[in-house]
Amino acid sequence: MPAKILVVDDDDLIAASVVAHVRAAGHDARQSADAATAEHEWRTWRPDVVVLDVRLPGRSGLDLLRRHREDGDGTPVVLLSGLGTVDDRIVGLEVGADDYLAKPFDARELVLRVEALLRRGAVAVEPTPSRITVGKLTVDASDRTAVVDGDDAPRRAELAPREFALLQFLALHPGRSFSRRELLRRVWGWDFGDDSTVMVHVRRLRAKLEADPADPQILINVRGAGYCVAAPAPSEEHSA
């Protein structure tokens, strides 16, 4: 079945190119040039994936995305932006984007990313425990928090969705290291993407959880292998 792809960009040349490539790949596509039109199409046409520019006339693409996520709308979104720094990408991802592409981009690559999101949506998600405890770390899905039992007092942190997904995945596999590329694919389902995004999320998690982020004891870097949640010492209780 062809998928429905909503392309939201006020640059007509870019939008028309994306729409043409989406249709050539066998999917249906519609184009919106502003947030108001996109809002109507999103709610009435119910696209399978939205390709959304950050900068739109009147209201930003980030505001539009934020509202839909607050309403519980989980439609996959590929965010487009002329701002290409890692922190700019993190802002979009934390608002709720599923992927991010900096302009200028190849429309063929964008179609591949859209189809990767469509495949990801068709794969059943493995059940995950609501609470995971590894040594002094407890990750709780009920309120998306992490708690570290410290010597003085527990450190409790509320986590952004992608921070939580990363920490939860690593806590499910204590002591096992994963490369940035593996984490992009296995945690967020991205076949493409800048793997420095993982590094930024790790840095933010350490700032929230580690007593000394410069000397991490929980979320550690294994030279040449990637990142892992440290396995508990034999004397520490571990439950999953």
C-alpha positions, 0 to 999 in steps of 0.5 A: 500500500502506498504511504501518505507523505505530507511535505511542509516547506515554504520553499516551493522548489524544495517542496516540489522536488521532495513531492516528485521524488516521493511520488516516484517512489510509489507513495502519495504526497501533498504539499503545504507552505505554511503551518496553518495549511499543514495543521489542517492537512495533518489532522484531516488527511492523516499522513503516515509521515510528515516532512516538516521544515523548521522555519515556516511563515507565521508559526514555526515547524517546531511549534506545530510539531510540539502541539501534535506531540502534546496531543499524543500524535505519534506520526513520524516526522522528518525535520528539515532545517538550514541550521546544521549544528548538533545542538540545533538537531537535538532541540528538534529531536527533543521536541519530538522529531524522529529524524533530522536532515539539514539543508541542502539535502538530496531528495533521494536520501530524504525518501530513503529516510521516510521509508526507513520510518515507515518500516520502523512503524511496521516492526513490533516493539519488544516489551520492556519492563516498566522499571529497570534497576542496575546497581545504584541506577533505577530507570522508571518508565512510568514517569520517565525518570532515573534515580541514582542512589548516592552516598549522601542522597539519591539523585533523581532526574526527569529525562527527555524522551530520547534521553530516556530511550537511550538510558533505558536501552543501555540499562537493559543490557548492563555491561554490554557496549554499543557503538554510536551507529548501533545505538542510532539504529537500535534505540531510535530506529534510524538507518541514517543520521549523525552519530554525534547525536548519541554523544550529545545525549550521553553528555546530557545524561551524565550531567543529570546522573553522574556525581562527577560527569568528567569521571562517569561511573554509570554511563561509561565509554568503552574505548573502541567499543562504544557506550554502556551502563556499568554492570553492578558490582557483585555486592549490588542487587540487580533486578530487571 
